[in-house]
Amino acid sequence: MLSKKEIMTEVVRSGKDPVYFSNRYAKISHPMHGLISFDMYPFQEDALRDFKKNRFNIILKSRQLGISTIAAGYAAWLAIFHKDKNILIIATKLAVAQNFIRKVKFVLQSMPNWLLLPQIINNNKQALEFSNGSVVKAIPTSDDAGRSEALS
């Protein structure tokens, strides 16, 4: 059990560093091992740092590198530690969009309760809305996807 001072230190450190937050508190679902800690590879940590440093990122990659998982962890981090963030994921299909939201929810559910500061006030298959004004939404690709959205 952590003391109040240790909890405050962890909240502040986690809020400043998405890599620390993900390595320390994010859990992922492994197909063979179930719930495991998300111990990232260096390239995944670099991608997270780039997400924080640069508003726009383009990633040329192969499949199965965990980029959608780190993006889900980053979306969870951004939404809980920052007010009024509007996070939109545009996926190839509706099922892929819903799977992304499931990954965000998985990160949130695996965190210690004392770290999830804002409450989830709206929770459905395509969106999560938090009491701090942040929203994580995932939608399928369309001609007008993301139009008229003020995105973070």
PyMOL CGO cylinders between C-alpha atoms (Angstrom):
from pymol import cmd
from pymol.cgo import CYLINDER

trace = [
    CYLINDER, 0.00, 0.00, 0.00, 1.37, 3.38, -1.02, 0.3, 1, 1, 1, 1, 1, 1,
    CYLINDER, 1.37, 3.38, -1.02, 1.35, 6.42, 1.25, 0.3, 1, 1, 1, 1, 1, 1,
    CYLINDER, 1.35, 6.42, 1.25, -0.40, 9.62, 0.16, 0.3, 1, 1, 1, 1, 1, 1,
    CYLINDER, -0.40, 9.62, 0.16, 2.97, 11.18, -0.62, 0.3, 1, 1, 1, 1, 1, 1,
    CYLINDER, 2.97, 11.18, -0.62, 3.99, 8.19, -2.77, 0.3, 1, 1, 1, 1, 1, 1,
    CYLINDER, 3.99, 8.19, -2.77, 0.65, 8.27, -4.58, 0.3, 1, 1, 1, 1, 1, 1,
    CYLINDER, 0.65, 8.27, -4.58, 1.03, 11.98, -5.32, 0.3, 1, 1, 1, 1, 1, 1,
    CYLINDER, 1.03, 11.98, -5.32, 4.57, 11.39, -6.61, 0.3, 1, 1, 1, 1, 1, 1,
    CYLINDER, 4.57, 11.39, -6.61, 3.33, 8.58, -8.88, 0.3, 1, 1, 1, 1, 1, 1,
    CYLINDER, 3.33, 8.58, -8.88, 0.42, 10.67, -10.20, 0.3, 1, 1, 1, 1, 1, 1,
    CYLINDER, 0.42, 10.67, -10.20, 2.71, 13.59, -11.02, 0.3, 1, 1, 1, 1, 1, 1,
    CYLINDER, 2.71, 13.59, -11.02, 5.38, 11.40, -12.64, 0.3, 1, 1, 1, 1, 1, 1,
    CYLINDER, 5.38, 11.40, -12.64, 2.80, 9.42, -14.63, 0.3, 1, 1, 1, 1, 1, 1,
    CYLINDER, 2.80, 9.42, -14.63, 1.09, 12.62, -15.77, 0.3, 1, 1, 1, 1, 1, 1,
    CYLINDER, 1.09, 12.62, -15.77, 4.35, 14.03, -17.10, 0.3, 1, 1, 1, 1, 1, 1,
    CYLINDER, 4.35, 14.03, -17.10, 5.68, 10.95, -18.88, 0.3, 1, 1, 1, 1, 1, 1,
    CYLINDER, 5.68, 10.95, -18.88, 3.54, 8.63, -21.04, 0.3, 1, 1, 1, 1, 1, 1,
    CYLINDER, 3.54, 8.63, -21.04, 6.45, 6.16, -21.30, 0.3, 1, 1, 1, 1, 1, 1,
    CYLINDER, 6.45, 6.16, -21.30, 6.70, 5.87, -17.52, 0.3, 1, 1, 1, 1, 1, 1,
    CYLINDER, 6.70, 5.87, -17.52, 2.92, 5.59, -17.22, 0.3, 1, 1, 1, 1, 1, 1,
    CYLINDER, 2.92, 5.59, -17.22, 2.68, 2.87, -19.88, 0.3, 1, 1, 1, 1, 1, 1,
    CYLINDER, 2.68, 2.87, -19.88, 5.60, 0.80, -18.61, 0.3, 1, 1, 1, 1, 1, 1,
    CYLINDER, 5.60, 0.80, -18.61, 4.53, 1.09, -14.98, 0.3, 1, 1, 1, 1, 1, 1,
    CYLINDER, 4.53, 1.09, -14.98, 0.71, 0.96, -15.08, 0.3, 1, 1, 1, 1, 1, 1,
    CYLINDER, 0.71, 0.96, -15.08, -0.60, -0.09, -18.49, 0.3, 1, 1, 1, 1, 1, 1,
    CYLINDER, -0.60, -0.09, -18.49, -1.50, -3.73, -18.93, 0.3, 1, 1, 1, 1, 1, 1,
    CYLINDER, -1.50, -3.73, -18.93, -2.20, -5.53, -22.17, 0.3, 1, 1, 1, 1, 1, 1,
    CYLINDER, -2.20, -5.53, -22.17, -3.98, -8.73, -23.07, 0.3, 1, 1, 1, 1, 1, 1,
    CYLINDER, -3.98, -8.73, -23.07, -1.54, -11.29, -24.45, 0.3, 1, 1, 1, 1, 1, 1,
    CYLINDER, -1.54, -11.29, -24.45, -3.10, -14.13, -26.50, 0.3, 1, 1, 1, 1, 1, 1,
    CYLINDER, -3.10, -14.13, -26.50, -1.04, -16.80, -24.68, 0.3, 1, 1, 1, 1, 1, 1,
    CYLINDER, -1.04, -16.80, -24.68, -0.35, -15.26, -21.26, 0.3, 1, 1, 1, 1, 1, 1,
    CYLINDER, -0.35, -15.26, -21.26, -3.48, -13.20, -20.56, 0.3, 1, 1, 1, 1, 1, 1,
    CYLINDER, -3.48, -13.20, -20.56, -3.03, -9.95, -18.59, 0.3, 1, 1, 1, 1, 1, 1,
    CYLINDER, -3.03, -9.95, -18.59, 0.62, -8.81, -18.65, 0.3, 1, 1, 1, 1, 1, 1,
    CYLINDER, 0.62, -8.81, -18.65, 2.52, -5.59, -18.02, 0.3, 1, 1, 1, 1, 1, 1,
    CYLINDER, 2.52, -5.59, -18.02, 3.19, -3.52, -21.11, 0.3, 1, 1, 1, 1, 1, 1,
    CYLINDER, 3.19, -3.52, -21.11, 6.98, -3.59, -21.13, 0.3, 1, 1, 1, 1, 1, 1,
    CYLINDER, 6.98, -3.59, -21.13, 7.71, -1.69, -24.29, 0.3, 1, 1, 1, 1, 1, 1,
    CYLINDER, 7.71, -1.69, -24.29, 10.49, -2.13, -26.78, 0.3, 1, 1, 1, 1, 1, 1,
    CYLINDER, 10.49, -2.13, -26.78, 12.73, 0.92, -27.33, 0.3, 1, 1, 1, 1, 1, 1,
    CYLINDER, 12.73, 0.92, -27.33, 11.08, 1.74, -30.70, 0.3, 1, 1, 1, 1, 1, 1,
    CYLINDER, 11.08, 1.74, -30.70, 7.67, 1.77, -28.97, 0.3, 1, 1, 1, 1, 1, 1,
    CYLINDER, 7.67, 1.77, -28.97, 8.99, 4.12, -26.28, 0.3, 1, 1, 1, 1, 1, 1,
    CYLINDER, 8.99, 4.12, -26.28, 10.41, 6.35, -29.03, 0.3, 1, 1, 1, 1, 1, 1,
    CYLINDER, 10.41, 6.35, -29.03, 7.01, 6.41, -30.74, 0.3, 1, 1, 1, 1, 1, 1,
    CYLINDER, 7.01, 6.41, -30.74, 5.31, 7.46, -27.49, 0.3, 1, 1, 1, 1, 1, 1,
    CYLINDER, 5.31, 7.46, -27.49, 7.83, 10.24, -26.96, 0.3, 1, 1, 1, 1, 1, 1,
    CYLINDER, 7.83, 10.24, -26.96, 7.24, 11.37, -30.55, 0.3, 1, 1, 1, 1, 1, 1,
    CYLINDER, 7.24, 11.37, -30.55, 3.46, 11.39, -29.97, 0.3, 1, 1, 1, 1, 1, 1,
    CYLINDER, 3.46, 11.39, -29.97, 3.98, 13.73, -27.02, 0.3, 1, 1, 1, 1, 1, 1,
    CYLINDER, 3.98, 13.73, -27.02, 6.58, 15.90, -28.75, 0.3, 1, 1, 1, 1, 1, 1,
    CYLINDER, 6.58, 15.90, -28.75, 4.90, 16.25, -32.18, 0.3, 1, 1, 1, 1, 1, 1,
    CYLINDER, 4.90, 16.25, -32.18, 1.24, 16.90, -32.88, 0.3, 1, 1, 1, 1, 1, 1,
    CYLINDER, 1.24, 16.90, -32.88, 1.36, 15.08, -36.23, 0.3, 1, 1, 1, 1, 1, 1,
    CYLINDER, 1.36, 15.08, -36.23, 3.11, 11.72, -36.69, 0.3, 1, 1, 1, 1, 1, 1,
    CYLINDER, 3.11, 11.72, -36.69, 3.32, 9.38, -39.65, 0.3, 1, 1, 1, 1, 1, 1,
    CYLINDER, 3.32, 9.38, -39.65, 4.48, 5.84, -39.00, 0.3, 1, 1, 1, 1, 1, 1,
    CYLINDER, 4.48, 5.84, -39.00, 5.60, 3.54, -41.79, 0.3, 1, 1, 1, 1, 1, 1,
    CYLINDER, 5.60, 3.54, -41.79, 5.56, 0.10, -40.27, 0.3, 1, 1, 1, 1, 1, 1,
    CYLINDER, 5.56, 0.10, -40.27, 4.86, -3.57, -40.73, 0.3, 1, 1, 1, 1, 1, 1,
    CYLINDER, 4.86, -3.57, -40.73, 2.04, -5.41, -38.99, 0.3, 1, 1, 1, 1, 1, 1,
    CYLINDER, 2.04, -5.41, -38.99, 1.94, -6.64, -35.39, 0.3, 1, 1, 1, 1, 1, 1,
    CYLINDER, 1.94, -6.64, -35.39, 4.37, -4.13, -33.87, 0.3, 1, 1, 1, 1, 1, 1,
    CYLINDER, 4.37, -4.13, -33.87, 2.00, -2.96, -31.12, 0.3, 1, 1, 1, 1, 1, 1,
    CYLINDER, 2.00, -2.96, -31.12, 1.56, 0.56, -32.50, 0.3, 1, 1, 1, 1, 1, 1,
    CYLINDER, 1.56, 0.56, -32.50, -2.22, 0.52, -32.05, 0.3, 1, 1, 1, 1, 1, 1,
    CYLINDER, -2.22, 0.52, -32.05, -1.69, -0.68, -28.47, 0.3, 1, 1, 1, 1, 1, 1,
    CYLINDER, -1.69, -0.68, -28.47, 0.72, 2.14, -27.65, 0.3, 1, 1, 1, 1, 1, 1,
    CYLINDER, 0.72, 2.14, -27.65, -1.65, 4.59, -29.38, 0.3, 1, 1, 1, 1, 1, 1,
    CYLINDER, -1.65, 4.59, -29.38, -4.46, 3.31, -27.13, 0.3, 1, 1, 1, 1, 1, 1,
    CYLINDER, -4.46, 3.31, -27.13, -2.21, 3.72, -24.08, 0.3, 1, 1, 1, 1, 1, 1,
    CYLINDER, -2.21, 3.72, -24.08, -1.28, 7.23, -25.21, 0.3, 1, 1, 1, 1, 1, 1,
    CYLINDER, -1.28, 7.23, -25.21, -4.95, 8.11, -25.78, 0.3, 1, 1, 1, 1, 1, 1,
    CYLINDER, -4.95, 8.11, -25.78, -5.78, 6.90, -22.25, 0.3, 1, 1, 1, 1, 1, 1,
    CYLINDER, -5.78, 6.90, -22.25, -2.84, 8.86, -20.80, 0.3, 1, 1, 1, 1, 1, 1,
    CYLINDER, -2.84, 8.86, -20.80, -3.76, 12.03, -22.69, 0.3, 1, 1, 1, 1, 1, 1,
    CYLINDER, -3.76, 12.03, -22.69, -7.41, 11.82, -21.67, 0.3, 1, 1, 1, 1, 1, 1,
    CYLINDER, -7.41, 11.82, -21.67, -6.88, 11.21, -17.96, 0.3, 1, 1, 1, 1, 1, 1,
    CYLINDER, -6.88, 11.21, -17.96, -3.98, 13.57, -17.33, 0.3, 1, 1, 1, 1, 1, 1,
    CYLINDER, -3.98, 13.57, -17.33, -5.07, 16.50, -19.54, 0.3, 1, 1, 1, 1, 1, 1,
    CYLINDER, -5.07, 16.50, -19.54, -8.29, 18.48, -19.52, 0.3, 1, 1, 1, 1, 1, 1,
    CYLINDER, -8.29, 18.48, -19.52, -10.50, 19.00, -22.56, 0.3, 1, 1, 1, 1, 1, 1,
    CYLINDER, -10.50, 19.00, -22.56, -8.57, 16.80, -25.01, 0.3, 1, 1, 1, 1, 1, 1,
    CYLINDER, -8.57, 16.80, -25.01, -10.58, 15.67, -28.04, 0.3, 1, 1, 1, 1, 1, 1,
    CYLINDER, -10.58, 15.67, -28.04, -8.93, 12.49, -29.32, 0.3, 1, 1, 1, 1, 1, 1,
    CYLINDER, -8.93, 12.49, -29.32, -10.18, 10.96, -32.56, 0.3, 1, 1, 1, 1, 1, 1,
    CYLINDER, -10.18, 10.96, -32.56, -9.03, 7.69, -34.07, 0.3, 1, 1, 1, 1, 1, 1,
    CYLINDER, -9.03, 7.69, -34.07, -10.05, 7.05, -37.66, 0.3, 1, 1, 1, 1, 1, 1,
    CYLINDER, -10.05, 7.05, -37.66, -9.94, 3.32, -38.38, 0.3, 1, 1, 1, 1, 1, 1,
    CYLINDER, -9.94, 3.32, -38.38, -10.40, 1.33, -41.57, 0.3, 1, 1, 1, 1, 1, 1,
    CYLINDER, -10.40, 1.33, -41.57, -13.66, -0.27, -40.39, 0.3, 1, 1, 1, 1, 1, 1,
    CYLINDER, -13.66, -0.27, -40.39, -16.19, 0.08, -37.58, 0.3, 1, 1, 1, 1, 1, 1,
    CYLINDER, -16.19, 0.08, -37.58, -14.96, -3.15, -35.95, 0.3, 1, 1, 1, 1, 1, 1,
    CYLINDER, -14.96, -3.15, -35.95, -11.39, -1.84, -35.91, 0.3, 1, 1, 1, 1, 1, 1,
    CYLINDER, -11.39, -1.84, -35.91, -12.58, 1.44, -34.34, 0.3, 1, 1, 1, 1, 1, 1,
    CYLINDER, -12.58, 1.44, -34.34, -14.48, -0.45, -31.64, 0.3, 1, 1, 1, 1, 1, 1,
    CYLINDER, -14.48, -0.45, -31.64, -11.44, -2.65, -30.98, 0.3, 1, 1, 1, 1, 1, 1,
    CYLINDER, -11.44, -2.65, -30.98, -9.34, 0.48, -30.39, 0.3, 1, 1, 1, 1, 1, 1,
    CYLINDER, -9.34, 0.48, -30.39, -11.82, 1.71, -27.78, 0.3, 1, 1, 1, 1, 1, 1,
    CYLINDER, -11.82, 1.71, -27.78, -11.67, -1.74, -26.14, 0.3, 1, 1, 1, 1, 1, 1,
    CYLINDER, -11.67, -1.74, -26.14, -7.89, -1.36, -25.89, 0.3, 1, 1, 1, 1, 1, 1,
    CYLINDER, -7.89, -1.36, -25.89, -8.24, 2.06, -24.25, 0.3, 1, 1, 1, 1, 1, 1,
    CYLINDER, -8.24, 2.06, -24.25, -10.79, 0.62, -21.80, 0.3, 1, 1, 1, 1, 1, 1,
    CYLINDER, -10.79, 0.62, -21.80, -8.45, -2.29, -21.04, 0.3, 1, 1, 1, 1, 1, 1,
    CYLINDER, -8.45, -2.29, -21.04, -5.65, 0.14, -20.13, 0.3, 1, 1, 1, 1, 1, 1,
    CYLINDER, -5.65, 0.14, -20.13, -8.03, 2.12, -17.90, 0.3, 1, 1, 1, 1, 1, 1,
    CYLINDER, -8.03, 2.12, -17.90, -9.45, -0.97, -16.20, 0.3, 1, 1, 1, 1, 1, 1,
    CYLINDER, -9.45, -0.97, -16.20, -6.01, -2.36, -15.42, 0.3, 1, 1, 1, 1, 1, 1,
    CYLINDER, -6.01, -2.36, -15.42, -4.79, 0.85, -13.74, 0.3, 1, 1, 1, 1, 1, 1,
    CYLINDER, -4.79, 0.85, -13.74, -4.89, 1.30, -9.97, 0.3, 1, 1, 1, 1, 1, 1,
    CYLINDER, -4.89, 1.30, -9.97, -8.06, 3.18, -8.95, 0.3, 1, 1, 1, 1, 1, 1,
    CYLINDER, -8.06, 3.18, -8.95, -6.09, 5.99, -7.33, 0.3, 1, 1, 1, 1, 1, 1,
    CYLINDER, -6.09, 5.99, -7.33, -4.49, 6.82, -10.69, 0.3, 1, 1, 1, 1, 1, 1,
    CYLINDER, -4.49, 6.82, -10.69, -7.75, 7.21, -12.64, 0.3, 1, 1, 1, 1, 1, 1,
    CYLINDER, -7.75, 7.21, -12.64, -8.45, 10.76, -11.48, 0.3, 1, 1, 1, 1, 1, 1,
    CYLINDER, -8.45, 10.76, -11.48, -11.31, 11.84, -13.75, 0.3, 1, 1, 1, 1, 1, 1,
    CYLINDER, -11.31, 11.84, -13.75, -14.47, 9.76, -13.81, 0.3, 1, 1, 1, 1, 1, 1,
    CYLINDER, -14.47, 9.76, -13.81, -15.77, 8.16, -16.99, 0.3, 1, 1, 1, 1, 1, 1,
    CYLINDER, -15.77, 8.16, -16.99, -19.13, 9.85, -17.60, 0.3, 1, 1, 1, 1, 1, 1,
    CYLINDER, -19.13, 9.85, -17.60, -19.99, 8.34, -21.00, 0.3, 1, 1, 1, 1, 1, 1,
    CYLINDER, -19.99, 8.34, -21.00, -18.92, 4.88, -22.04, 0.3, 1, 1, 1, 1, 1, 1,
    CYLINDER, -18.92, 4.88, -22.04, -19.99, 3.15, -25.25, 0.3, 1, 1, 1, 1, 1, 1,
    CYLINDER, -19.99, 3.15, -25.25, -18.50, 1.04, -28.05, 0.3, 1, 1, 1, 1, 1, 1,
    CYLINDER, -18.50, 1.04, -28.05, -17.07, 4.01, -29.96, 0.3, 1, 1, 1, 1, 1, 1,
    CYLINDER, -17.07, 4.01, -29.96, -16.35, 6.66, -27.33, 0.3, 1, 1, 1, 1, 1, 1,
    CYLINDER, -16.35, 6.66, -27.33, -15.27, 7.42, -23.80, 0.3, 1, 1, 1, 1, 1, 1,
    CYLINDER, -15.27, 7.42, -23.80, -15.98, 10.77, -22.18, 0.3, 1, 1, 1, 1, 1, 1,
    CYLINDER, -15.98, 10.77, -22.18, -14.31, 11.87, -18.96, 0.3, 1, 1, 1, 1, 1, 1,
    CYLINDER, -14.31, 11.87, -18.96, -15.35, 14.30, -16.22, 0.3, 1, 1, 1, 1, 1, 1,
    CYLINDER, -15.35, 14.30, -16.22, -12.34, 16.51, -17.07, 0.3, 1, 1, 1, 1, 1, 1,
    CYLINDER, -12.34, 16.51, -17.07, -13.83, 17.23, -20.52, 0.3, 1, 1, 1, 1, 1, 1,
    CYLINDER, -13.83, 17.23, -20.52, -11.58, 14.85, -22.45, 0.3, 1, 1, 1, 1, 1, 1,
    CYLINDER, -11.58, 14.85, -22.45, -13.06, 12.48, -25.04, 0.3, 1, 1, 1, 1, 1, 1,
    CYLINDER, -13.06, 12.48, -25.04, -11.61, 9.47, -26.86, 0.3, 1, 1, 1, 1, 1, 1,
    CYLINDER, -11.61, 9.47, -26.86, -13.61, 8.57, -29.95, 0.3, 1, 1, 1, 1, 1, 1,
    CYLINDER, -13.61, 8.57, -29.95, -12.95, 6.04, -32.72, 0.3, 1, 1, 1, 1, 1, 1,
    CYLINDER, -12.95, 6.04, -32.72, -14.83, 6.08, -36.02, 0.3, 1, 1, 1, 1, 1, 1,
    CYLINDER, -14.83, 6.08, -36.02, -14.56, 4.25, -39.34, 0.3, 1, 1, 1, 1, 1, 1,
    CYLINDER, -14.56, 4.25, -39.34, -13.07, 5.94, -42.39, 0.3, 1, 1, 1, 1, 1, 1,
    CYLINDER, -13.07, 5.94, -42.39, -15.45, 8.06, -44.46, 0.3, 1, 1, 1, 1, 1, 1,
    CYLINDER, -15.45, 8.06, -44.46, -15.31, 11.09, -46.74, 0.3, 1, 1, 1, 1, 1, 1,
    CYLINDER, -15.31, 11.09, -46.74, -16.10, 13.45, -43.88, 0.3, 1, 1, 1, 1, 1, 1,
    CYLINDER, -16.10, 13.45, -43.88, -14.41, 11.60, -40.98, 0.3, 1, 1, 1, 1, 1, 1,
    CYLINDER, -14.41, 11.60, -40.98, -13.15, 14.15, -38.47, 0.3, 1, 1, 1, 1, 1, 1,
    CYLINDER, -13.15, 14.15, -38.47, -14.70, 17.12, -40.21, 0.3, 1, 1, 1, 1, 1, 1,
    CYLINDER, -14.70, 17.12, -40.21, -15.90, 19.94, -37.95, 0.3, 1, 1, 1, 1, 1, 1,
    CYLINDER, -15.90, 19.94, -37.95, -14.03, 18.40, -35.02, 0.3, 1, 1, 1, 1, 1, 1,
    CYLINDER, -14.03, 18.40, -35.02, -11.63, 20.48, -32.92, 0.3, 1, 1, 1, 1, 1, 1,
    CYLINDER, -11.63, 20.48, -32.92, -9.05, 17.76, -32.34, 0.3, 1, 1, 1, 1, 1, 1,
    CYLINDER, -9.05, 17.76, -32.34, -6.20, 17.56, -29.90, 0.3, 1, 1, 1, 1, 1, 1,
]
cmd.load_cgo(trace, "trace")
